[in-house]
Amino acid sequence: MKHDPDIDDWLSGEPTELYTMARTWFSQLRSCGEDVNELMHDGCPTACVKDAAFGYVNVFTAHVNVGFFLGATLSDPSGLLEGTGKRMRHIKLKPGKEIDAEALGRLIREAYVAVKSKL
Protein backbone atom coordinates (compact mmCIF):
# COMPACT_ATOMS: atom_id res chain seq x y z
CA MET A 1 0.00 0.00 0.00
CA LYS A 2 1.31 3.46 -0.81
CA HIS A 3 0.45 4.91 2.59
CA ASP A 4 -0.92 2.74 5.39
CA PRO A 5 -2.95 4.74 7.96
CA ASP A 6 -2.37 1.94 10.50
CA ILE A 7 1.30 2.89 10.44
CA ASP A 8 0.47 6.48 11.34
CA ASP A 9 -1.56 5.17 14.28
CA TRP A 10 1.32 2.92 15.36
CA LEU A 11 3.80 5.80 15.10
CA SER A 12 1.70 7.93 17.48
CA GLY A 13 2.25 5.54 20.40
CA GLU A 14 3.73 6.01 23.84
CA PRO A 15 6.36 6.72 25.11
CA THR A 16 6.27 9.84 22.99
CA GLU A 17 10.04 10.39 22.83
CA LEU A 18 10.71 6.95 21.32
CA TYR A 19 7.79 7.07 18.89
CA THR A 20 8.83 10.57 17.78
CA MET A 21 12.24 9.17 16.88
CA ALA A 22 10.61 6.29 15.00
CA ARG A 23 8.29 8.68 13.17
CA THR A 24 11.22 10.88 12.10
CA TRP A 25 13.16 8.02 10.58
CA PHE A 26 10.18 6.23 9.03
CA SER A 27 9.42 9.51 7.32
CA GLN A 28 12.90 9.31 5.74
CA LEU A 29 12.17 5.77 4.53
CA ARG A 30 8.83 6.91 3.08
CA SER A 31 10.44 9.77 1.17
CA CYS A 32 12.99 7.71 -0.76
CA GLY A 33 10.93 7.56 -3.94
CA GLU A 34 7.55 7.50 -5.62
CA ASP A 35 7.71 3.70 -5.74
CA VAL A 36 7.91 3.26 -1.95
CA ASN A 37 5.07 1.26 -0.44
CA GLU A 38 4.56 0.47 3.23
CA LEU A 39 3.08 -2.22 5.38
CA MET A 40 3.08 -3.54 8.91
CA HIS A 41 5.40 -6.56 8.96
CA ASP A 42 6.06 -8.53 12.14
CA GLY A 43 4.38 -5.74 14.08
CA CYS A 44 6.47 -2.83 12.84
CA PRO A 45 6.31 -0.29 9.99
CA THR A 46 8.20 -1.49 6.94
CA ALA A 47 9.12 0.38 3.75
CA CYS A 48 9.28 -1.47 0.44
CA VAL A 49 10.13 -0.82 -3.17
CA LYS A 50 7.09 -2.36 -4.81
CA ASP A 51 6.85 -5.50 -2.64
CA ALA A 52 10.54 -5.83 -1.68
CA ALA A 53 11.27 -4.58 1.84
CA PHE A 54 14.29 -2.34 2.38
CA GLY A 55 13.86 -0.77 5.83
CA TYR A 56 11.80 -0.70 9.00
CA VAL A 57 11.51 0.98 12.37
CA ASN A 58 10.64 -0.65 15.67
CA VAL A 59 10.26 0.71 19.18
CA PHE A 60 11.54 -1.16 22.22
CA THR A 61 11.51 -0.30 25.92
CA ALA A 62 14.52 2.04 25.83
CA HIS A 63 15.49 2.41 22.18
CA VAL A 64 14.35 2.52 18.56
CA ASN A 65 15.75 0.32 15.82
CA VAL A 66 16.07 1.47 12.24
CA GLY A 67 16.70 -1.72 10.33
CA PHE A 68 17.72 -2.70 6.84
CA PHE A 69 16.84 -5.97 5.14
CA LEU A 70 20.06 -5.94 3.06
CA GLY A 71 22.04 -4.13 5.74
CA ALA A 72 25.06 -6.44 5.51
CA THR A 73 25.66 -5.15 1.98
CA LEU A 74 25.57 -1.45 2.90
CA SER A 75 28.64 0.76 3.12
CA ASP A 76 28.91 1.94 6.74
CA PRO A 77 32.09 4.00 7.21
CA SER A 78 30.60 5.59 10.37
CA GLY A 79 30.13 2.18 12.00
CA LEU A 80 26.46 2.71 12.88
CA LEU A 81 25.15 -0.72 11.89
CA GLU A 82 24.77 -3.55 14.39
CA GLY A 83 23.99 -7.22 13.94
CA THR A 84 25.62 -10.39 12.74
CA GLY A 85 22.93 -11.92 10.53
CA LYS A 86 23.55 -13.00 6.97
CA ARG A 87 21.63 -10.00 5.53
CA MET A 88 19.91 -7.78 8.09
CA ARG A 89 21.48 -5.00 10.13
CA HIS A 90 20.02 -2.29 12.37
CA ILE A 91 20.93 0.91 14.17
CA LYS A 92 19.88 1.50 17.77
CA LEU A 93 18.73 5.01 18.57
CA LYS A 94 18.54 5.98 22.23
CA PRO A 95 17.03 9.12 23.74
CA GLY A 96 19.68 11.67 24.66
CA LYS A 97 22.36 9.93 22.59
CA GLU A 98 23.59 11.79 19.51
CA ILE A 99 23.25 10.04 16.18
CA ASP A 100 25.02 10.92 12.96
CA ALA A 101 21.83 11.88 11.12
CA GLU A 102 23.66 12.45 7.85
CA ALA A 103 25.24 8.98 7.93
CA LEU A 104 21.90 7.36 8.82
CA GLY A 105 20.23 9.24 5.98
CA ARG A 106 22.89 7.93 3.57
CA LEU A 107 22.26 4.37 4.78
CA ILE A 108 18.53 4.77 4.20
CA ARG A 109 19.05 6.02 0.66
CA GLU A 110 21.62 3.30 -0.06
CA ALA A 111 19.25 0.60 1.27
CA TYR A 112 16.49 1.89 -1.01
CA VAL A 113 18.77 1.93 -4.06
CA ALA A 114 20.17 -1.55 -3.24
CA VAL A 115 16.71 -3.13 -3.12
CA LYS A 116 15.49 -1.19 -6.17
CA SER A 117 18.47 -2.36 -8.21
CA LYS A 118 17.61 -5.99 -7.48
CA LEU A 119 14.11 -5.71 -8.93
N, C-alpha and C positions, 0 to 999 in steps of 0.2 A: 504494500500500500504506500502511496506517495507520502501521506502524512497520517499517522495513526493517533487519533485523539486520546486513546488509552495511554499512550506514552506521555502525553502532556499531563494527564492525571497522575501517573506514576512519578513524574519529575516534580510534582508539587508536594511531595511527601515531607515527613518530619524525620529526623531533625533538619531544620531549614538550612543550616550551614552546609551540610553534606549534600543535600538535594540541590542547592544552588550551584555547588561545584559541578555536580553531575549534569545539570541543565546547561551550564556554560559550555561544557565540552561536548555534550550531545548536539548542541547547536552547531558546533564546528563540524561534526560528522555530517549533519544534515546539509550543510552548505557546500559540500564538496562538488556537487554537480547536479544538473537537471535530472540525471538518471538515478539519483539516490532514492531508494525506497526504505521503509522502516517497518519493523515488526517487533513484537515482544517475543524473545526467544530465551528459554530457560529462565523466565521471570525477569529479564532485564531488557531495556531498549537496545535494539540492534540496528545498525545501518548497513544497507546492502547496495550493491550495484546490480540492478535488475533483481535477481534472486540469490546472488552470491554475497554473503556477509563479509564485511571488511572491518567493522569496529563495533564496540559496544561500551556502555557504561553500566556500572553496578555500584550500589551503595551498601556498605557494611557498617558495623557498629561504630568504628572510629576512622574509617577512610572510604575513599571512592576509588574504584578501579576504572581506568580507561584501557580497554583491551583491544587487541588486534588479532584477527584470525590467522593472518600470515605474518605475525610479528617476528618470527625467527628469521625472516628474509629481509627485514627492514634495516636500513643503515641507521645506527644509533651512536654517533660519536659523543653525545653527551652522557651516555650510560644510564638513560632513564628506564629502559625496559627491564622487567623482571620475569622470571619463569624459566623452566628448563624443558618444557614440552617440545615435541617434534616441530610444531608449527606456531602455536599461540604464545603470545607475550602480553604483558600488561604493565601499566604504570600505576603505582599507588599514590594517591593525592591525600594529604592529611591537612586538616585545618591548622592554620598558623605556620605551615611549612612552605617556604617558597618553592615554586616550580618554574622551570625554564619554559615559559609559555610559548616562546618562539620555537624551541626544539620540539615540544609536544605538537604544535601546529604543523610542523614539517612532517612528523611521523604520521599524523592523520592524513595529510595530503598524499604522502608516499604510500600508505596502506590502501587508500582509494585507488590510486593509479595502478598499484600492483594487482589488485583484484580485477580492475577494469581491463588490464592488458591480458589477463588470462581468459577473458570471455570471447 
